[in-house]
Amino acid sequence: MNAIAIRLLNQELAAPQFTDPADVVSHMGAVQAQEYRMMRWAVAMRTRKPSAKAFKRAFDSGHILRLHLMRGTWQLVSADDYWMMIGLCSPKAIAVTKGWMSSNRISIPDEELLHVSDILAQTASDLGSATKEDFVRALAQRGVTMDDHRLSYHIRMAEMSGTLCSGALLPFKATYALTASKVQPRARMDRDEALMRFTRKYFQSRQPATLEDFAWWSGLNISDCRRGIALLGHALHIEKWRGRDFYLTDSCRTRGFRKGRFLLIPPYDEYLIGFKSRDIVLPPEHKHRAHNNSGIFQPIIAYDGTVCGNWSPYRDDCQPSFFVDDFSPADIQEAWQAYRAFRDNQK
């Protein structure tokens, strides 16, 4: 099994199949969106012709939504999957967030939570797309003041409850919209059906992957992860590799990989953050160059799928830092020019 090639193909990083950014997000189930600017490249680089304008159209129209969800962190999800994801993931995400609040000695009574949520919702409804500064002003007008940290928790809880989602895409600043005005209501999905669909999306886009990979990425309990795998039945099969059981779908892509290609991968990308078993593509001796133990991920360069260096997305010139001696800046010029064309198209 060529695990690296299979991951590249099924993550749409090699021979991508989609032209619409929303189709990429739907295929992936969720795309980590920690970095507001770089999430655009994370999606676009998985399309046939990366386009900043195409991403903005999909985002502004609500076909792609950004919110706090799995593991209490930022993700992009498709509008079609939004309510399924809220129903399946938000209870655990809310519990995780409350744990963080407790560790930071922040307590938000239910009465305050409901009052502030109403103000945030009304502000987002009135403005269409509201910034955090808009929320601060609206709260102050109603005699409510709080520090930025506390407000961030209120916004996060409003996202995870399905009240707020992303508004219009601005160059540098996140905005928030009232979910009811942006996402069509859907009938509540049966939990087993949602879990099966969620599990399928994970493995179809990240195979080969282990049970532990799925549990890490989803933030769900291990029993839920096992249940999702069981529900898929014969649609998944196991291949043992390097002493571990990896799951693959029967529709797994195995053809289309070509050697000799560099990828400029943004920080927090699903290529690494979507797995616990990162050693497949990231040599263990270099993992500190890709991420630290506190969950901070760096922009990385991959050659034929193996992580081999770092790069700087916001520089005007390409100055990579390679972990190995076999490569030079000239080697990634084609990849750099493609990224620069995408980045400059946002201006």
Beta strands, then each sheet from edge to edge (+ up, - down):
strand 1: 31-32
strand 2: 64-68
strand 3: 74-78
strand 4: 164-166
strand 5: 176-178
strand 6: 236-241
strand 7: 244-249
strand 8: 262-265
strand 9: 300-303
strand 10: 306-310
strand 11: 321-322
sheet 1: 1+ 3- 2+
sheet 2: 4+ 5-
sheet 3: 6+ 7-
sheet 4: 8+ 9- 10+ 11-
end
